[in-house]
Amino acid sequence: MIELYFWTTPNGMKPLILLEETGLEHAVTPVNISKGEHFTEAFTRISPNQKIPAMVDPAPAGGAAPIALFESGAILQYLAEETGQFLPQSQPERAEVMQWLFWQMAGLGPMLGQYLHFAVYADQAIPYAQGRYSREKERLYQVMDDRLGDREFLAGDYSIADMAAYPWIRALERDTSHLNGFANLQQWHETVSQRPAVARAYARAKAINTTPTITEKSRKVLLVA
Ligand SMILES: N[C@@H](CCC(=O)N[C@@H](CS)C(=O)NCC(=O)O)C(=O)O
């Protein structure tokens, strides 16, 4: 059975949503990053970058050898290919989904991560960094809003590209005011939020991690390299 190594963070949510959407049989192993559980030797063998999420498939389809994977985008692609769902098989539809998946992995995710770091978590105000990532956040929101101007989802039908982007947009949600001025993005956020599988994934995540990931104590583990 597929084992997902998980903690309740935006990158962790991506494969949990996909697993809920596909109904693929799986188990979840919590890796409490607040306590530094991602630095153990056993976890590092699965995820050499020492970050969640990671995944092990001991019995891939077609009898291939067991596989361990890290990087949420690679995990989404693997699971979509294994199940034949949420990633079109033919071109150009497939390339379009992959393009928006890569955009999330290389752009939206890392930039919003830095935005959060300097706007919320840093123990000192650094106006240059705050300004840079805040502008970049707004720019990326605009890219997404423009893209969603004439379509419901990022690339064709609801896909792994949407599942990659959604947890990051949701992560900034103290309320939804951060989406003001981005009407298409707001509509997309609403549409994805209403999917039963998405609601189930967040309910499961909430039950796994009942305390904030970043606390005074865990700051030393997570934020001070
Ligand atoms: N590009 C990676 C990023 C993974 C990542 O940054 N994971 C965070 C949680 S969202 C983590 O494990 N942080 C622990 C740390 O940085 O020590 C992916 O998408 O899987």
PDBQT file of the ligand as one rigid body, heavy atoms in Angstrom, charges set to zero:
ROOT
HETATM    1  N1  LIG A 301       9.717  21.640  -3.152  1.00  0.00    +0.000 N 
HETATM    2  C1  LIG A 301       9.352  20.813  -2.029  1.00  0.00    +0.000 C 
HETATM    3  C2  LIG A 301       9.262  21.667  -0.811  1.00  0.00    +0.000 C 
HETATM    4  C3  LIG A 301       8.964  20.848   0.422  1.00  0.00    +0.000 C 
HETATM    5  C4  LIG A 301       8.924  21.709   1.671  1.00  0.00    +0.000 C 
HETATM    6  O1  LIG A 301       9.427  22.845   1.699  1.00  0.00    +0.000 OA
HETATM    7  N2  LIG A 301       8.354  21.151   2.742  1.00  0.00    +0.000 N 
HETATM    8  C5  LIG A 301       8.284  21.847   3.994  1.00  0.00    +0.000 C 
HETATM    9  C6  LIG A 301       6.857  21.833   4.506  1.00  0.00    +0.000 C 
HETATM   10  S1  LIG A 301       5.772  22.668   3.367  1.00  0.00    +0.000 SA
HETATM   11  C7  LIG A 301       9.176  21.181   5.005  1.00  0.00    +0.000 C 
HETATM   12  O2  LIG A 301       9.289  19.970   5.042  1.00  0.00    +0.000 OA
HETATM   13  N3  LIG A 301       9.836  21.996   5.846  1.00  0.00    +0.000 N 
HETATM   14  C8  LIG A 301      10.708  21.513   6.861  1.00  0.00    +0.000 C 
HETATM   15  C9  LIG A 301      12.006  22.306   6.896  1.00  0.00    +0.000 C 
HETATM   16  O3  LIG A 301      12.194  23.179   6.040  1.00  0.00    +0.000 OA
HETATM   17  O4  LIG A 301      12.827  22.038   7.769  1.00  0.00    +0.000 OA
HETATM   18  C10 LIG A 301       8.034  20.104  -2.340  1.00  0.00    +0.000 C 
HETATM   19  O5  LIG A 301       7.200  20.716  -3.007  1.00  0.00    +0.000 OA
HETATM   20  O6  LIG A 301       7.850  18.957  -1.902  1.00  0.00    +0.000 OA
ENDROOT
TORSDOF 0
